[in-house]
Each structure stands twice: as structure tokens, then as C-alpha cells.
Amino acid sequence: MAEEAALANYLETLAAEEQVTITVERLARFKPVAFDEGIVAAVEDAAGARGLRSRRMTSGAGHDAQMIARIAPSAMIFVQSVGGISHNPKEHTPDTDLVAGANVLLDVVRKLTASEV
């Protein structure tokens, strides 16, 4: 919430300096969810088996997985974007990194479905 307060203060200052009215409307707010530990571990294992680095990270973006995690075991696989730019028209990820991420997903699906059979 500190970020929201900082933004509100900035907008208030900006409005006063520029002598404009700024209106803010919150469209949605969702509580964070924890992803399934077993699936997260499977993602880490699959990445490691392919010689890829991995790290756990929090995402503030409202991905579908955030909604699904409320009703079913879920996790996410991120691939690095050039320059760290994400959710922006300038976002770019090389094909090799996209394929690596897709292969990690394939490995996780294979593992999870094999354990279900």
C-alpha cells in the first residue's frame, strides 16, 4: 500500500503544480495468492534439469493464474525479457528463451500428468 500512497502524494503535488484536477479510480484489487508448492518445486526442478537458472519471485500483474490459484493448484513460469521490460509494447524475449520456457512447461506437465496416472 506504500506505493499507492506515494502515487497519491505525487498526483496531488502534480495537480497543484500544474493547476489541474486529477481523478483516480481503482478498478480492481485482489489479495495475493500463494502458488502450489509442489508445482513451484516442479518448475524449479525442470529448469534445473535443463541447466536453466530459476528464482522465486512475486508478480504484481493480474495474471489468470492469480484467479485460478483460488480454485486449483497453480504456478507460473516466467522467462526473462530484454532489459526487464514487461507488459509493455517494447517487451521482447528472444525465441531461444521462449522455447526454453515452453520446454520447462512441457516437462512440468509431463511430470504432473505422470503422477496422476
Rosetta silent file (secondary structure, phi, psi, omega in degrees, C-alpha in Angstrom):
SEQUENCE: MAEEAALANYLETLAAEEQVTITVERLARFKPVAFDEGIVAAVEDAAGARGLRSRRMTSGAGHDAQMIARIAPSAMIFVQSVGGISHNPKEHTPDTDLVAGANVLLDVVRKLTASEV
SCORE:     score description
SCORE:     0.000 S_00000001
   1 L     0.000  -17.740  179.994    0.000    0.000    0.000 S_00000001
   2 H   -61.493  -35.673  179.432    3.012    2.285    0.386 S_00000001
   3 H   -65.443  -39.565  178.318    3.240    2.522   -3.401 S_00000001
   4 H   -64.292  -40.971  178.661   -0.368    3.644   -3.643 S_00000001
   5 H   -64.838  -41.349  178.806    0.225    6.321   -1.005 S_00000001
   6 H   -63.522  -42.326  177.828    3.352    7.509   -2.819 S_00000001
   7 H   -63.589  -44.194  179.517    1.431    7.698   -6.100 S_00000001
   8 H   -59.967  -42.471  177.944   -1.430    9.583   -4.441 S_00000001
   9 H   -64.285  -42.574  178.904    1.029   12.103   -2.961 S_00000001
  10 H   -61.659  -46.346 -178.703    2.769   12.533   -6.307 S_00000001
  11 H   -64.816  -37.104  177.316   -0.515   13.095   -8.136 S_00000001
  12 H   -63.686  -44.301  177.850   -1.654   15.588   -5.502 S_00000001
  13 H   -64.193  -44.861  179.974    1.603   17.520   -5.864 S_00000001
  14 H   -61.008  -44.172  179.988    1.436   17.355   -9.657 S_00000001
  15 H   -61.176  -41.127  179.558   -2.162   18.591   -9.701 S_00000001
  16 H   -67.970  -43.918 -179.361   -1.245   21.554   -7.513 S_00000001
  17 H   -64.697  -41.494 -175.977    1.859   22.425   -9.551 S_00000001
  18 H   -92.389   -4.344 -179.087    0.098   22.132  -12.901 S_00000001
  19 L    54.358   51.628  177.282   -3.191   23.544  -11.626 S_00000001
  20 L  -128.830  164.233  174.310   -5.164   20.610  -12.975 S_00000001
  21 L  -102.749  128.943  178.203   -7.627   18.171  -11.499 S_00000001
  22 L  -116.532  125.616  179.234   -6.567   14.546  -11.408 S_00000001
  23 L  -110.886  134.857 -179.141   -9.176   11.891  -10.750 S_00000001
  24 L  -119.937  135.234  176.986   -8.231    8.372   -9.709 S_00000001
  25 L  -131.912  121.724  177.046  -10.485    5.345   -9.837 S_00000001
  26 L   -79.802  123.092 -177.876   -9.421    1.935   -8.540 S_00000001
  27 L   -89.384  -32.085 -178.137  -10.771   -0.660  -10.942 S_00000001
  28 L  -160.214  153.402  172.327   -9.808   -3.801   -9.077 S_00000001
  29 L  -149.520  127.047  179.658   -7.948   -5.080   -6.078 S_00000001
  30 L  -126.285  141.242  176.315   -7.174   -8.688   -5.382 S_00000001
  31 L   -71.071  147.601  177.557   -5.435  -10.218   -2.424 S_00000001
  32 L   -61.620  153.579  175.669   -2.185  -12.025   -3.210 S_00000001
  33 L  -122.440  152.466  173.952   -2.302  -15.774   -3.630 S_00000001
  34 L   -98.529  132.787  177.884    0.303  -18.405   -2.876 S_00000001
  35 L   -78.993  161.454 -177.934    1.016  -20.817   -5.670 S_00000001
  36 L   -63.717  121.900 -176.448    1.059  -24.558   -5.159 S_00000001
  37 H   -60.115  -37.597  179.444    4.367  -25.534   -3.557 S_00000001
  38 H   -65.674  -40.716  178.821    4.510  -28.842   -5.435 S_00000001
  39 H   -70.918  -40.007  177.956    4.077  -27.213   -8.825 S_00000001
  40 H   -60.273  -44.459  177.958    6.554  -24.469   -7.976 S_00000001
  41 H   -62.680  -37.871  178.566    9.100  -27.119   -6.978 S_00000001
  42 H   -64.681  -38.060  177.192    8.398  -28.990  -10.228 S_00000001
  43 H   -64.023  -46.709  179.376    9.102  -25.810  -12.203 S_00000001
  44 H   -61.576  -43.547  179.314   12.378  -25.289  -10.350 S_00000001
  45 H   -62.206  -44.579 -178.569   13.376  -28.930  -10.881 S_00000001
  46 H   -64.333  -42.105  178.496   12.535  -28.804  -14.595 S_00000001
  47 H   -63.415  -46.324  179.823   14.514  -25.599  -15.085 S_00000001
  48 H   -60.744  -40.018  179.912   17.495  -27.015  -13.189 S_00000001
  49 H   -64.368  -24.962  178.318   17.399  -30.244  -15.203 S_00000001
  50 L   -96.256    7.788  178.399   17.702  -28.160  -18.356 S_00000001
  51 L    74.183   23.250 -179.150   20.596  -26.146  -16.939 S_00000001
  52 L  -101.624  147.199  175.253   18.474  -23.024  -16.547 S_00000001
  53 L   -79.306  150.489  174.170   18.565  -20.636  -13.621 S_00000001
  54 L  -144.089  158.799  172.887   15.412  -20.046  -11.663 S_00000001
  55 L  -154.913  149.413  176.791   14.271  -17.947   -8.759 S_00000001
  56 L   -80.633  138.438  179.890   11.041  -17.461   -6.938 S_00000001
  57 L  -148.032  156.621  178.509    9.519  -14.076   -7.436 S_00000001
  58 L   -94.983  138.550  176.605    6.337  -12.210   -6.710 S_00000001
  59 L  -113.330  130.795  177.032    4.263  -10.891   -9.579 S_00000001
  60 L   -94.154   -4.840 -179.569    2.049   -7.870   -9.163 S_00000001
  61 L   -76.835  146.096 -178.319    0.447   -8.316  -12.539 S_00000001
  62 L   -83.305   69.889 -179.174   -3.103   -9.664  -12.563 S_00000001
  63 L   -74.147  157.320  176.125   -2.405  -12.892  -14.421 S_00000001
  64 H   -55.360  -35.686 -178.137   -5.057  -15.554  -14.987 S_00000001
  65 H   -60.174  -29.223  177.512   -3.073  -17.818  -12.683 S_00000001
  66 H   -62.909  -37.271  179.048   -3.867  -15.459   -9.820 S_00000001
  67 H   -78.176  -42.546 -178.958   -7.555  -16.208  -10.303 S_00000001
  68 H   -63.889  -36.607 -177.363   -7.115  -19.924  -10.987 S_00000001
  69 L   -60.453  -18.980  178.193   -4.948  -20.348   -7.859 S_00000001
  70 L   -74.444  -20.176 -175.784   -8.017  -19.595   -5.763 S_00000001
  71 L  -125.626  -11.802 -177.327   -9.731  -22.755   -7.019 S_00000001
  72 L  -153.299  151.862  177.103   -7.000  -25.090   -8.323 S_00000001
  73 L   -56.666  132.284 -174.609   -3.289  -25.773   -7.826 S_00000001
  74 L  -147.096  161.630  172.058   -1.360  -23.268   -9.944 S_00000001
  75 L  -161.760  173.509  179.451    2.053  -21.763  -10.606 S_00000001
  76 L  -132.143  151.792  173.961    3.697  -19.585  -13.231 S_00000001
  77 L  -118.805  121.702  176.941    6.794  -19.805  -15.386 S_00000001
  78 L  -105.394  145.855  169.582    8.414  -16.529  -16.330 S_00000001
  79 L  -117.568  148.300 -175.169   11.035  -16.005  -18.999 S_00000001
  80 L   -71.289  135.703  174.332   13.320  -13.018  -18.932 S_00000001
  81 L   -99.376  147.499 -179.208   12.535  -10.091  -21.194 S_00000001
  82 H   -58.116  127.602  178.106   15.313   -7.980  -22.680 S_00000001
  83 H    72.130    6.912 -179.766   16.069   -5.096  -20.364 S_00000001
  84 H    73.277    9.975 -178.554   13.497   -6.329  -17.874 S_00000001
  85 L   -79.272  123.720 -176.229   10.722   -4.603  -19.820 S_00000001
  86 L  -138.114  149.507  179.163    7.445   -6.415  -19.275 S_00000001
  87 L    55.886   48.199 -175.500    3.773   -5.727  -20.043 S_00000001
  88 L  -153.662  145.209  179.237    4.803   -3.042  -22.486 S_00000001
  89 L   -56.466  -23.133  179.358    4.835   -2.824  -26.294 S_00000001
  90 L   -83.928   -1.230  179.861    8.664   -2.690  -26.103 S_00000001
  91 L   -61.859  136.683  177.437    8.785   -6.069  -24.358 S_00000001
  92 L  -148.441  134.852  174.290   10.936   -8.581  -26.218 S_00000001
  93 L  -130.296  126.577  179.801   12.119  -12.060  -25.366 S_00000001
  94 L   -59.275  148.062 -179.332   14.409  -13.947  -27.738 S_00000001
  95 H   -53.990  -38.282 -178.222   12.932  -17.075  -29.321 S_00000001
  96 H   -61.846  -37.295  178.542   15.518  -19.268  -27.594 S_00000001
  97 H   -72.485  -35.729  176.745   14.302  -18.082  -24.179 S_00000001
  98 H   -64.576  -43.161  178.778   10.665  -18.582  -25.167 S_00000001
  99 H   -64.451  -40.684  178.571   11.420  -22.127  -26.305 S_00000001
 100 H   -60.815  -44.096  178.135   13.315  -22.801  -23.062 S_00000001
 101 H   -63.977  -40.720  178.286   10.307  -21.629  -21.041 S_00000001
 102 H   -64.883  -36.653  178.463    7.933  -23.738  -23.134 S_00000001
 103 H   -68.575  -36.241  175.133   10.164  -26.780  -22.606 S_00000001
 104 H   -62.686  -45.003  177.323   10.105  -26.221  -18.840 S_00000001
 105 H   -58.887  -45.129  178.613    6.314  -26.082  -19.032 S_00000001
 106 H   -58.678  -45.059  179.681    6.276  -29.300  -21.077 S_00000001
 107 H   -62.164  -41.192  179.856    8.491  -31.046  -18.531 S_00000001
 108 H   -66.121  -43.412  178.969    6.263  -29.918  -15.646 S_00000001
 109 H   -62.357  -43.646  178.170    3.093  -31.060  -17.427 S_00000001
 110 H   -59.224  -45.683 -179.193    4.688  -34.424  -18.181 S_00000001
 111 H   -63.220  -46.358 -176.403    5.711  -34.833  -14.530 S_00000001
 112 H   -68.731  -36.877 -179.945    2.325  -33.812  -13.167 S_00000001
 113 H   -76.319  -30.365  176.878    0.343  -35.964  -15.554 S_00000001
 114 H   -66.126  -35.529 -178.437    2.619  -38.973  -14.995 S_00000001
 115 H   -77.586  -15.442  179.553    1.970  -38.764  -11.263 S_00000001
 116 H   -88.051  -19.087 -174.881   -1.788  -38.624  -11.904 S_00000001
 117 L   -80.788    0.000    0.000   -1.877  -41.819  -13.982 S_00000001
